[in-house]
Amino acid sequence: MAPRQSAKPASGLRRTLQCVSPHMQGHRLLMAGGFAALVVEVLLRLLEPWPVKLVIDAVSRSLGASLRKPGPSMTANLDSLLLCGAAIVVISVLRAIANYWSAISFALIGSRIAADLRARAFRHVQSLSMRHHTRASTGDTVQRLVGDVSRLQEVAVTAGLPLLGNVATLLAMTVVLLWLDPLLALVVFVATGIFALLSRKTSGPITAAAGNSRKGEGSLASTAAQTLGAIREVQAYGLEDAISAGFRSSNKSTLGTGVVALRLAAGLERRTDVLIGVATAVVLAGGGWRVLDHAITPGDLVVFLTYLKTGMKPLKDLAKQTGRIARATASGERVADLLDAQTDLPEAPEARVLDSRNPDIDFENVCAGHGEGTVLQGITLNIRAGEHLAILGPSGAGKSTLASLVLRMIDPSSGTVRVGGIDLKDLKIASVRSHVSILLQDSVLFGTTVKENIRFGRLDATEEEIHTAASLAQADSFIQQLPLGYETVLGEAAKDLSGGQRQRLAIARAILRQAPIVILDEATAGLDHESRDSVLDALAALTRDRTCITITHDVSSARSCDRIIWLEDGRIVEQGRPADLLLDPDTRFTRWVQKQRRAHSRDAVQVKA
């Protein structure tokens, strides 16, 4: 899936804000409170140096200094000095309260928006087609959902919001500085302009390096996920050292790009420190001269220096946080790319709900494939409601692709698939899939309780219905022997159960779904004889009075079906009732059955030997 293309690419920061902005509307009250506290804090910052100015000017006058500039003044006595000291304490306490409230408000907003964004992205990823998921790296997608969204939240709270307050303070203080002394205020404008030039020159390379670093981390996550998912094969083939070497190489490359971003950010931060130091020196020397010239008072100079120090803080913070903001922007772009990925299974605005209880399935001259190539070529097939159809053929013939079309996991490149007489493209996808139960060779069980794993078949099922489904799937007896019965929490992929037990739980889930169409994709493959027999009995309960599409290499499963089609090179080359096909010794089905029987006989002889 390619991201949406626009006439002019948006900047990384703009795309990040576009991702976040839809989730801000539900937090307006909290945002208003946070910004109100921020405004109060800025005002208190403006007031903070004024008691110091009054004291210095008053003491200077009491020592005989001649201060000609008009302005607020007071007499230097104990009461006035104590009053100014108390004012500083009160201002500091009130500013701390306002800062605390704004920090808490924005932290809550950041956490909630991050949670909403992560949920939105996760829901969107689930809606994407199988084509997207076969091309995308699972580890990288997880990294975007978890790591990149968390980095957005962290930087917004720890860097963005304090920076917002500092910028507001800088603007307010600039107004006061212009009122105190426009000449000295020029220093602030010049320093800000120079910083803007330095930042503009450096921020691009920092963002690019941070983006490369995040891509490298996504690649590392993919490697780790693939390795841990296949840890049995890795250990069995002794691949630990080889894969670790590749991981170290990628890790070293990622570290290099990360160091580049940190070096660039550190260079900008140090240049900003020098710039602020020069600006302070100019204000100190120039301000001292202005005091001697009676243009400003010593207290004004103190206020000016305090404002300069506080007002320059945004520049220092921006330089300090540039690397983090760049990494957050790179993360935001990665999340935006994920949200921009478009499904190639669009649902028509006027799509209808499939309400047929026992629909027929029709393929009309269908061509389809999972990737760029075409697997199925001109398939025309009618599957009657209640019919049991077996799909046979060599690997790569298109058997699973045919089943994927029924679930609308993919769309045909040409031709039409109809369920209940209606084109799948004219039906709501959720309603189509609610009519289908699917059972795979490696059925997926989730890391939750046995009961919840079965309930995933139908979320509104009662306890009694769950137990009934488990009994029909011949799973109730072994479930009762688990430590907590139906409340036992399964480990990842339910690896603590045997293959037959996992399959019977999956069958119970499919029975509970009560869907009129059942797809069995190698449902008994890889099971031992005893497990296979129990699973076959459970499958009989699942498929009774339902339309069933069976993809199998098992002779008995194929022969029990009403009809067989043989796929080869993406085309139906043979079809008919099993008994009729077996009457002709030259049919592919007959030769396949004989080959399977010979293989079974050899295996039996080897076991006896």
C-alpha positions as CSV (number, residue, x, y, z in Angstrom):
1,M,0.0,0.0,0.0
2,A,1.5,3.3,-1.0
3,P,0.8,6.4,1.1
4,R,-1.5,9.0,-0.3
5,Q,0.3,11.4,-2.6
6,S,-0.3,15.1,-2.4
7,A,0.6,17.8,-4.8
8,K,3.2,19.2,-2.5
9,P,4.8,17.0,0.2
10,A,4.1,18.4,3.7
11,S,6.9,18.9,6.2
12,G,7.5,16.2,8.8
13,L,6.3,18.5,11.6
14,R,3.2,19.5,9.7
15,R,2.4,15.8,9.0
16,T,2.9,15.0,12.7
17,L,0.5,17.8,13.7
18,Q,-2.0,16.6,11.2
19,C,-1.9,13.1,12.8
20,V,-2.4,14.5,16.3
21,S,-4.9,17.3,15.7
22,P,-8.0,15.1,15.3
23,H,-7.5,13.8,18.9
24,M,-7.1,17.3,20.5
25,Q,-10.8,18.3,20.2
26,G,-12.0,16.1,23.0
27,H,-9.6,17.7,25.5
28,R,-10.5,21.4,25.0
29,L,-11.5,22.1,28.6
30,L,-8.2,20.6,29.9
31,M,-6.2,22.4,27.2
32,A,-7.9,25.7,28.2
33,G,-7.0,25.1,31.9
34,G,-3.4,24.3,30.9
35,F,-3.0,27.4,28.7
36,A,-4.6,29.6,31.4
37,A,-2.1,28.3,33.9
38,L,0.7,28.9,31.3
39,V,-0.4,32.5,30.9
40,V,-0.5,33.0,34.7
41,E,3.0,31.6,34.9
42,V,4.3,33.9,32.1
43,L,2.8,37.0,33.9
44,L,4.4,35.9,37.2
45,R,7.8,35.5,35.4
46,L,7.4,39.1,34.2
47,L,6.7,40.3,37.8
48,E,9.5,38.2,39.4
49,P,12.5,40.6,39.0
50,W,10.5,43.8,39.8
51,P,10.8,43.6,43.6
52,V,14.6,43.2,43.1
53,K,14.6,46.3,40.9
54,L,12.7,48.4,43.5
55,V,15.1,47.3,46.3
56,I,18.2,48.1,44.2
57,D,16.9,51.5,43.1
58,A,15.8,52.3,46.7
59,V,19.1,51.3,48.2
60,S,21.0,53.2,45.5
61,R,19.0,56.4,46.3
62,S,19.6,55.9,50.0
63,L,23.4,55.8,49.3
64,G,23.2,59.1,47.5
65,A,22.9,57.9,43.9
66,S,21.1,60.3,41.6
67,L,18.5,58.4,39.5
68,R,16.9,60.7,37.0
69,K,14.7,58.3,35.1
70,P,11.1,58.4,36.3
71,G,9.4,55.2,37.3
72,P,8.1,53.2,40.3
73,S,10.2,53.8,43.4
74,M,10.1,53.4,47.2
75,T,11.9,54.4,50.3
76,A,14.6,52.0,51.5
77,N,13.5,50.9,55.0
78,L,13.0,47.6,56.8
79,D,9.3,47.4,56.0
80,S,9.7,48.0,52.3
81,L,12.6,45.5,52.1
82,L,10.6,42.8,53.9
83,L,7.6,43.6,51.7
84,C,9.7,43.1,48.5
85,G,11.1,39.8,49.9
86,A,7.6,38.6,50.8
87,A,6.5,39.5,47.2
88,I,9.3,37.4,45.7
89,V,8.2,34.4,47.9
90,V,4.5,34.8,46.9
91,I,5.4,35.2,43.2
92,S,7.6,32.1,43.4
93,V,4.9,30.0,45.1
94,L,2.1,31.1,42.7
95,R,4.4,30.5,39.7
96,A,5.2,27.0,41.0
97,I,1.5,26.3,41.4
98,A,0.7,27.6,37.9
99,N,3.7,25.6,36.4
100,Y,2.5,22.4,38.2
101,W,-1.0,22.8,36.9
102,S,0.1,23.5,33.3
103,A,2.6,20.6,33.4
104,I,-0.1,18.2,34.8
105,S,-2.7,19.4,32.3
106,F,-0.4,19.0,29.3
107,A,1.0,15.7,30.5
108,L,-2.6,14.3,30.8
109,I,-3.4,15.7,27.3
110,G,-0.2,14.1,25.9
111,S,-0.9,10.7,27.4
112,R,-4.6,10.7,26.3
113,I,-3.8,11.8,22.8
114,A,-1.0,9.2,22.5
115,A,-3.4,6.5,23.6
116,D,-6.0,7.7,21.1
117,L,-3.5,7.9,18.3
118,R,-2.1,4.5,19.1
119,A,-5.6,3.0,19.1
120,R,-6.5,4.7,15.9
121,A,-3.3,3.5,14.2
122,F,-3.8,-0.1,15.5
123,R,-7.4,-0.1,14.2
124,H,-6.2,1.2,10.9
125,V,-3.5,-1.4,10.6
126,Q,-6.0,-4.2,11.2
127,S,-8.2,-2.8,8.3
128,L,-5.4,-3.0,5.8
129,S,-5.4,-5.9,3.3
130,M,-3.2,-9.0,3.3
131,R,-1.2,-7.5,0.4
132,H,0.0,-4.8,2.8
133,H,0.8,-7.2,5.6
134,T,2.7,-9.6,3.4
135,R,4.9,-6.7,2.3
136,A,5.2,-4.8,5.6
137,S,7.6,-5.8,8.4
138,T,5.7,-6.9,11.5
139,G,8.5,-5.7,13.8
140,D,8.7,-2.3,12.1
141,T,4.9,-1.9,12.4
142,V,5.0,-2.7,16.1
143,Q,7.8,-0.2,16.5
144,R,5.7,2.5,14.9
145,L,2.6,1.6,17.1
146,V,4.5,1.5,20.4
147,G,7.9,3.2,20.2
148,D,7.2,6.0,17.8
149,V,3.9,7.0,19.4
150,S,5.5,7.0,22.8
151,R,8.4,9.1,21.6
152,L,5.9,11.7,20.2
153,Q,4.2,11.8,23.6
154,E,7.5,12.0,25.6
155,V,8.9,14.9,23.5
156,A,5.6,16.8,23.4
157,V,5.4,16.8,27.3
158,T,9.1,17.1,28.1
159,A,10.2,19.4,25.3
160,G,7.4,20.9,23.3
161,L,5.2,22.3,26.1
162,P,8.0,23.9,28.2
163,L,9.3,25.4,25.0
164,L,5.9,26.8,24.3
165,G,5.8,28.5,27.7
166,N,9.4,29.9,27.2
167,V,8.5,31.3,23.8
168,A,5.4,33.0,25.2
169,T,7.7,34.4,28.0
170,L,10.2,35.6,25.4
171,L,7.5,37.5,23.4
172,A,6.1,39.1,26.6
173,M,9.5,40.1,27.9
174,T,10.5,41.6,24.6
175,V,7.6,44.0,24.9
176,V,8.8,45.0,28.4
177,L,12.4,45.3,27.2
178,L,11.4,47.6,24.4
179,W,9.6,49.8,26.9
180,L,12.6,49.8,29.3
181,D,15.3,50.5,26.6
182,P,14.7,50.0,22.9
183,L,18.5,50.2,22.2
184,L,19.4,47.3,24.5
185,A,16.3,45.4,23.3
186,L,17.9,45.2,19.8
187,V,20.4,42.8,21.3
188,V,17.6,40.3,21.8
189,F,16.4,40.7,18.2
190,V,19.9,40.2,16.8
191,A,20.6,37.2,19.0
192,T,17.3,35.6,18.0
193,G,17.9,36.2,14.3
194,I,21.4,34.7,14.5
195,F,20.0,31.6,16.3
196,A,17.3,31.2,13.6
197,L,20.0,31.1,10.9
198,L,22.1,28.6,12.9
199,S,19.0,26.4,13.7
200,R,17.8,26.4,10.1
201,K,21.1,25.3,8.8
202,T,21.4,22.5,11.3
203,S,17.9,21.2,11.9
204,G,17.6,19.6,8.4
205,P,20.6,17.3,8.8
206,I,19.5,16.5,12.4
207,T,16.0,15.5,11.2
208,A,17.5,13.4,8.4
209,A,19.9,11.6,10.7
210,A,17.1,11.0,13.3
211,G,14.9,9.6,10.6
212,N,17.6,7.2,9.5
213,S,18.1,6.2,13.1
214,R,14.4,5.4,13.6
215,K,14.4,3.4,10.4
216,G,17.4,1.4,11.6
217,E,15.6,0.8,14.9
218,G,12.6,-0.5,13.1
219,S,14.8,-2.9,11.1
220,L,16.3,-4.1,14.4
221,A,12.8,-4.7,15.8
222,S,11.9,-6.7,12.7
223,T,15.1,-8.9,13.0
224,A,14.4,-9.5,16.7
225,A,10.8,-10.4,16.1
226,Q,11.6,-12.8,13.2
227,T,14.3,-14.5,15.2
228,L,12.3,-14.9,18.4
229,G,9.3,-16.1,16.3
230,A,11.5,-18.8,14.8
231,I,13.7,-19.5,17.8
232,R,13.3,-23.3,17.5
233,E,14.6,-23.3,13.9
234,V,17.4,-20.9,14.9
235,Q,18.6,-23.1,17.7
236,A,18.1,-26.3,15.7
237,Y,20.2,-25.1,12.8
238,G,22.8,-23.4,15.1
239,L,22.2,-20.0,13.5
240,E,22.6,-18.0,16.7
241,D,26.1,-16.6,15.8
242,A,25.2,-15.8,12.2
243,I,22.0,-14.0,13.1
244,S,23.7,-12.2,16.0
245,A,26.4,-11.0,13.7
246,G,23.8,-9.5,11.3
247,F,22.0,-7.9,14.3
248,R,25.3,-6.4,15.6
249,S,26.1,-5.0,12.1
250,S,22.6,-3.4,11.9
251,N,22.9,-2.2,15.5
252,K,26.3,-0.6,14.8
253,S,24.9,1.2,11.7
254,T,21.9,2.5,13.7
255,L,24.2,3.6,16.4
256,G,26.3,5.6,13.9
257,T,23.3,7.5,12.6
258,G,22.1,8.2,16.1
259,V,25.6,9.6,17.0
260,V,25.5,11.8,14.0
261,A,22.2,13.3,15.1
262,L,23.5,13.8,18.7
263,R,26.8,15.4,17.4
264,L,24.9,17.9,15.3
265,A,22.5,18.8,18.1
266,A,25.4,19.2,20.6
267,G,27.1,21.5,18.2
268,L,24.1,23.7,17.8
269,E,23.7,23.8,21.6
270,R,27.2,24.9,22.2
271,R,27.0,27.6,19.5
272,T,23.8,28.8,21.2
273,D,25.6,29.0,24.6
274,V,28.3,31.2,23.0
275,L,25.7,33.4,21.4
276,I,23.8,33.9,24.7
277,G,27.1,34.6,26.4
278,V,28.0,37.3,23.9
279,A,24.5,38.8,24.1
280,T,24.7,38.9,27.9
281,A,28.2,40.6,27.7
282,V,26.9,43.2,25.3
283,V,23.9,44.0,27.5
284,L,26.0,44.1,30.7
285,A,28.5,46.5,29.1
286,G,26.0,48.6,27.2
287,G,23.6,48.6,30.1
288,G,26.3,49.8,32.5
289,W,27.1,52.6,30.1
290,R,23.3,53.5,29.9
291,V,23.1,53.5,33.7
292,L,26.1,55.9,33.9
293,D,24.4,58.0,31.3
294,H,21.2,58.1,33.5
295,A,19.2,56.6,30.7
296,I,18.1,53.7,32.9
297,T,18.4,52.9,36.6
298,P,20.6,50.1,38.2
299,G,17.3,48.3,38.9
300,D,16.3,48.5,35.2
301,L,19.6,46.9,34.3
302,V,18.9,44.1,36.8
303,V,15.5,43.6,35.2
304,F,17.0,43.7,31.8
305,L,19.7,41.1,32.6
306,T,17.1,38.9,34.3
307,Y,14.7,39.1,31.4
308,L,17.6,38.5,29.0
309,K,18.6,35.3,30.9
310,T,15.0,34.1,31.1
311,G,14.1,35.3,27.6
312,M,17.1,33.6,26.0
313,K,16.2,30.3,27.7
314,P,13.9,29.3,24.8
315,L,16.8,29.6,22.4
316,K,19.0,27.4,24.7
317,D,16.2,24.9,25.2
318,L,15.4,24.8,21.5
319,A,19.1,24.1,20.8
320,K,19.1,21.5,23.6
321,Q,15.9,19.8,22.4
322,T,16.5,20.0,18.6
323,G,17.7,16.5,18.5
324,R,14.7,15.2,20.5
325,I,12.3,17.2,18.5
326,A,13.9,15.9,15.2
327,R,13.6,12.3,16.5
328,A,9.9,13.0,17.4
329,T,9.3,14.5,14.0
330,A,10.8,11.4,12.4
331,S,8.6,9.2,14.6
332,G,5.6,11.4,13.7
333,E,6.3,10.9,10.0
334,R,6.6,7.1,10.5
335,V,3.2,7.1,12.2
336,A,1.8,9.3,9.5
337,D,3.1,6.9,6.9
338,L,1.3,4.1,8.7
339,L,-2.0,6.1,8.8
340,D,-1.6,7.1,5.2
341,A,-1.3,3.5,4.0
342,Q,-4.5,2.9,2.0
343,T,-6.3,-0.4,1.8
344,D,-6.8,-1.9,-1.6
345,L,-10.1,-3.3,-0.3
346,P,-12.3,-0.1,-0.3
347,E,-15.8,-0.5,1.0
348,A,-18.4,1.2,-1.2
349,P,-20.4,4.0,0.5
350,E,-23.6,2.2,-0.4
351,A,-22.4,-1.2,0.6
352,R,-25.1,-3.6,1.9
353,V,-25.2,-6.1,4.7
354,L,-25.1,-9.7,3.7
355,D,-28.3,-11.1,5.2
356,S,-28.5,-14.5,3.4
357,R,-28.4,-17.3,6.0
358,N,-27.1,-19.9,3.5
359,P,-25.6,-18.1,0.5
360,D,-24.2,-19.7,-2.6
361,I,-20.7,-18.7,-3.7
362,D,-20.0,-17.9,-7.3
363,F,-16.7,-17.2,-9.1
364,E,-17.1,-15.7,-12.6
365,N,-13.9,-15.7,-14.8
366,V,-11.8,-14.7,-11.8
367,C,-8.1,-13.8,-12.0
368,A,-6.3,-12.9,-8.7
369,G,-3.0,-13.0,-6.9
370,H,-1.5,-11.9,-3.6
371,G,1.5,-10.0,-5.1
372,E,2.3,-8.4,-8.4
373,G,1.8,-11.7,-10.3
374,T,-1.5,-13.5,-11.0
375,V,-2.0,-16.9,-9.4
376,L,-5.6,-17.7,-10.4
377,Q,-6.4,-17.6,-14.1
378,G,-10.1,-17.4,-15.3
379,I,-11.7,-19.3,-12.5
380,T,-15.4,-20.0,-13.0
381,L,-17.0,-22.0,-10.1
382,N,-20.3,-22.3,-8.3
383,I,-20.4,-23.6,-4.7
384,R,-23.9,-24.4,-3.7
385,A,-25.1,-23.7,-0.2
386,G,-24.5,-26.7,2.1
387,E,-22.0,-28.3,-0.4
388,H,-18.7,-29.7,0.9
389,L,-16.0,-28.8,-1.7
390,A,-12.4,-30.1,-1.6
391,I,-9.7,-28.0,-3.4
392,L,-6.7,-30.1,-4.3
393,G,-3.6,-29.4,-6.4
394,P,0.2,-28.8,-6.1
395,S,1.7,-26.1,-4.0
396,G,1.4,-22.6,-5.5
397,A,-1.6,-23.6,-7.6
398,G,-3.8,-21.0,-6.0
399,K,-5.8,-23.0,-3.4
400,S,-5.4,-20.5,-0.5
401,T,-5.8,-17.6,-2.9
402,L,-9.2,-19.0,-3.8
403,A,-10.2,-19.2,-0.1
404,S,-8.9,-15.6,0.5
405,L,-11.3,-14.3,-2.2
406,V,-14.3,-15.7,-0.3
407,L,-13.2,-13.8,2.9
408,R,-12.4,-10.7,0.7
409,M,-8.9,-10.7,2.1
410,I,-8.0,-9.8,-1.5
411,D,-10.0,-8.6,-4.5
412,P,-9.8,-10.2,-8.0
413,S,-7.8,-8.3,-10.6
414,S,-10.6,-9.2,-13.0
415,G,-13.8,-11.1,-12.8
416,T,-16.4,-11.2,-10.1
417,V,-16.9,-13.1,-6.8
418,R,-20.5,-13.2,-5.6
419,V,-21.9,-14.4,-2.2
420,G,-25.6,-14.8,-2.0
421,G,-25.8,-13.5,-5.6
422,I,-24.2,-10.1,-4.7
423,D,-20.8,-8.9,-5.7
424,L,-18.5,-8.9,-2.7
425,K,-17.5,-5.3,-3.5
426,D,-21.1,-4.3,-3.0
427,L,-21.3,-5.8,0.5
428,K,-20.0,-4.6,3.9
429,I,-16.7,-6.5,4.6
430,A,-17.6,-7.1,8.2
431,S,-20.9,-8.7,7.3
432,V,-19.2,-11.0,4.7
433,R,-16.6,-12.2,7.2
434,S,-19.3,-12.8,9.9
435,H,-20.6,-15.5,7.5
436,V,-17.3,-17.3,7.4
437,S,-15.4,-19.4,9.9
438,I,-11.8,-20.3,9.0
439,L,-9.5,-23.0,10.4
440,L,-5.8,-23.0,9.5
441,Q,-3.1,-25.5,9.9
442,D,-1.5,-23.3,12.6
443,S,-4.5,-21.9,14.3
444,V,-3.9,-18.8,16.3
445,L,-4.7,-18.7,20.0
446,F,-4.2,-15.5,22.0
447,G,-2.4,-14.9,25.3
448,T,-5.6,-14.8,27.3
449,T,-7.9,-17.4,29.0
450,V,-9.2,-20.5,27.3
451,K,-12.7,-19.1,27.7
452,E,-11.9,-15.8,26.0
453,N,-10.1,-17.6,23.2
454,I,-13.2,-19.5,22.4
455,R,-15.4,-16.4,22.9
456,F,-13.5,-14.6,20.1
457,G,-15.7,-16.7,17.8
458,R,-18.7,-14.7,18.9
459,L,-18.2,-12.0,21.5
460,D,-21.7,-12.0,22.9
461,A,-21.7,-15.8,23.6
462,T,-22.8,-17.0,27.0
463,E,-20.8,-19.3,29.3
464,E,-23.2,-22.1,28.5
465,E,-22.7,-21.6,24.7
466,I,-18.9,-21.6,25.2
467,H,-19.0,-24.9,27.1
468,T,-21.3,-26.5,24.5
469,A,-19.0,-25.4,21.7
470,A,-16.0,-26.9,23.6
471,S,-17.9,-30.2,24.1
472,L,-18.8,-30.4,20.4
473,A,-15.1,-29.8,19.5
474,Q,-14.1,-32.5,22.0
475,A,-12.1,-30.0,23.9
476,D,-14.0,-29.9,27.2
477,S,-12.3,-32.9,28.7
478,F,-8.7,-31.6,28.4
479,I,-9.8,-28.0,29.3
480,Q,-11.2,-29.3,32.6
481,Q,-7.8,-30.9,33.3
482,L,-5.9,-27.5,32.9
483,P,-4.9,-25.8,36.2
484,L,-7.8,-23.3,36.2
485,G,-10.0,-25.0,33.6
486,Y,-11.6,-22.4,31.3
487,E,-9.9,-19.6,33.2
488,T,-6.4,-20.9,32.5
489,V,-4.4,-18.2,30.8
490,L,-2.6,-19.6,27.7
491,G,1.0,-18.6,27.0
492,E,2.1,-16.9,23.8
493,A,0.7,-18.9,20.8
494,A,-0.5,-21.5,23.3
495,K,2.8,-23.4,23.0
496,D,2.0,-25.1,26.3
497,L,-0.7,-27.1,24.5
498,S,-0.3,-29.9,22.0
499,G,-1.1,-29.4,18.3
500,G,-4.4,-31.4,18.6
501,Q,-5.5,-29.4,21.6
502,R,-4.8,-26.1,20.0
503,Q,-6.7,-27.2,16.9
504,R,-9.7,-28.3,19.0
505,L,-9.9,-25.0,20.8
506,A,-9.9,-23.3,17.4
507,I,-12.7,-25.6,16.2
508,A,-14.7,-24.7,19.3
509,R,-14.2,-21.0,18.4
510,A,-15.4,-21.7,14.9
511,I,-18.4,-23.7,16.1
512,L,-19.4,-20.9,18.4
513,R,-19.3,-18.5,15.5
514,Q,-22.2,-20.4,13.8
515,A,-21.2,-19.1,10.4
516,P,-22.8,-20.8,7.4
517,I,-19.5,-21.0,5.5
518,V,-16.5,-22.9,6.8
519,I,-13.0,-22.8,5.3
520,L,-10.6,-25.6,6.3
521,D,-7.0,-24.8,5.2
522,E,-4.9,-27.9,5.9
523,A,-6.7,-28.2,9.3
524,T,-5.3,-31.7,10.1
525,A,-1.8,-31.3,8.6
526,G,1.1,-32.0,11.0
527,L,-1.0,-33.9,13.6
528,D,-0.3,-37.4,14.9
529,H,-2.8,-40.2,14.2
530,E,-4.6,-39.9,17.5
531,S,-4.9,-36.1,17.5
532,R,-6.0,-36.3,13.8
533,D,-8.8,-38.6,14.6
534,S,-10.1,-36.5,17.4
535,V,-9.8,-33.3,15.3
536,L,-11.7,-35.0,12.4
537,D,-14.6,-35.9,14.7
538,A,-14.7,-32.2,15.9
539,L,-14.6,-31.0,12.3
540,A,-17.6,-33.2,11.5
541,A,-19.5,-31.3,14.2
542,L,-18.3,-27.9,12.8
543,T,-19.1,-28.6,9.1
544,R,-22.5,-30.3,9.6
545,D,-25.2,-28.5,7.5
546,R,-22.8,-25.8,6.4
547,T,-21.0,-24.9,3.2
548,C,-17.5,-26.2,3.6
549,I,-14.4,-25.4,1.5
550,T,-11.6,-27.8,2.4
551,I,-8.0,-27.4,1.3
552,T,-6.2,-30.6,2.1
553,H,-3.6,-33.2,1.4
554,D,-5.5,-35.8,3.4
555,V,-7.2,-38.5,1.3
556,S,-10.0,-39.4,3.7
557,S,-10.9,-35.7,4.1
558,A,-11.0,-35.2,0.3
559,R,-13.1,-38.4,-0.3
560,S,-15.6,-37.3,2.3
561,C,-16.5,-34.1,0.4
562,D,-19.3,-33.8,-2.1
563,R,-17.1,-32.5,-4.9
564,I,-13.5,-32.1,-5.8
565,I,-11.8,-29.5,-7.9
566,W,-8.1,-29.8,-9.0
567,L,-6.2,-26.6,-9.4
568,E,-3.1,-26.5,-11.5
569,D,-1.3,-23.4,-12.7
570,G,-4.1,-21.3,-11.4
571,R,-6.8,-23.1,-13.4
572,I,-9.4,-25.7,-12.7
573,V,-8.2,-28.7,-14.7
574,E,-10.4,-31.4,-13.1
575,Q,-13.6,-31.5,-11.0
576,G,-16.3,-34.0,-10.0
577,R,-17.6,-36.2,-7.3
578,P,-14.8,-38.3,-5.6
579,A,-16.4,-41.6,-6.5
580,D,-16.8,-40.6,-10.1
581,L,-13.2,-39.4,-10.4
582,L,-11.8,-42.6,-8.9
583,L,-13.5,-44.7,-11.6
584,D,-11.0,-43.2,-14.1
585,P,-7.5,-44.4,-13.4
586,D,-6.0,-41.5,-15.5
587,T,-7.5,-38.7,-13.4
588,R,-5.2,-36.6,-11.3
589,F,-7.3,-37.3,-8.3
590,T,-6.9,-41.1,-8.8
591,R,-3.2,-40.9,-9.3
592,W,-2.9,-38.7,-6.2
593,V,-4.9,-41.1,-4.1
594,Q,-2.7,-44.0,-5.2
595,K,0.4,-42.1,-4.5
596,Q,-0.8,-41.1,-1.0
597,R,-1.7,-44.8,-0.3
598,R,1.8,-46.0,-1.4
599,A,3.4,-43.4,0.9
600,H,1.2,-44.4,3.8
601,S,2.1,-48.1,3.2
602,R,5.8,-47.3,3.2
603,D,5.4,-45.4,6.4
604,A,3.6,-48.3,8.0
605,V,6.3,-50.8,7.0
606,Q,9.0,-48.5,8.4
607,V,7.1,-48.2,11.7
608,K,6.8,-52.0,12.0
609,A,10.5,-52.4,11.1
